[in-house]
């Protein structure tokens, strides 16, 4: 639905060397791109900078050609960007239902909001059984499902995911990635998926980008990346 | 027995005001993670505005409405103009600025209106109803109880049943996640301050007619007691503020009646100490979260 791009983006913390150094990357409309790299490669920083949670030192973040750089996080989200952050981003004090409604608030009104939340329950059946449960009583898998469902409920055009498989059982991971792939195919959602789980990520992605010390060192079709042992050894550590 | 009923019912009315003020501290704590030490001084500014409006128009109700509006505006102005500009890495700057604000506001009021006590007339009689020979609540105390209950009920509905309330709670618990879901968090913080100071102004407006009169320090003791109440209840818990407010009101009413008025603050402090020793998070502190 939307093209998402970084243009010469530079991001850093304090006075230190930049974590992302002049990165340019384009994710075409409807593509699913895996963002790979070891710890410290800059995956999380890149995604947080995309949403304006970390200020960029230079360069631009473009959504359908429009520069998002000057916008606040909430306004970027309202242009169609969504981030499922790393770890447990569920609001622990709110119930499953409230988390989902919160995700839908700015996008949908009235009955449409209820319909959107119901659609999320259909996508993630285990959540429907725990509607009234407080966020802090959910298991790790349920939390990650809720975080993904809550992002999708706002019908974003670009979805950024930060290590959705972190600390989850393989079965839950394949379920999550399955829903992600189906949703992307069905709605034409543009996806940037940061992962350490290379095999899992490349199984749903069209393309893989390998990030190392803030620079893109490889950008290739997923299949060719998965079949390149030299690259895996060099940058992904297996 | 007559005495007990009388003390209990007066204690309830005091407790309702305490609960309301404590609730205002809970609201601002949840919205901005600040204990607003200037809450009493800000509320008294609103009471002065109400006093002036009532004096000018002759209507208690116009004064009440105006006082609440001024309280709300003052809350928003202090957040936008002052608190927002502070570093938020530690709670200390907020506290220090709030204490400074107390001094500025109280001195300002004393310079403008003088330090004397100005009697404020309640809109209803303060003579207790007598039921079966036993004096119970006065009409004014009844008004205080009903108003406090209505406002607390309305706030509870706002926070738990409306989408604005959902946004307010989410912004308080998880600001970053809320922003990622399109919630305008800075606006929610301002709104939290607005609601909080208006609520505190209402508590002070209800209290002052039962005291000596209006002066710049009229709500100081209310703040001290309400702060103890909020901590006893658990600073994060509106329900805790309500329960502890009523409890402390009744306790200090009974101690005043059966022991002496000067023992009442000591009883409140003793209660605070016991609760902090047994449950440092307060009586209604949230349970521990699942981590696995």
Interface residues (C-beta under 8 A of the other chain):
Chain A: X51 X53 X72 X73 X74 X77 X78 X82 X83 X85 X89 X90 X91 X92 X93 X94 X98 X101 X102 X103 X105 X106 X107 X136 X137 X138 X139 X140 X150 X154
Chain B: X163 X166 X167 X169 X170 X173 X174 X176 X177 X178 X179 X180 X181 X182 X183 X184 X185 X286 X289 X290 X292
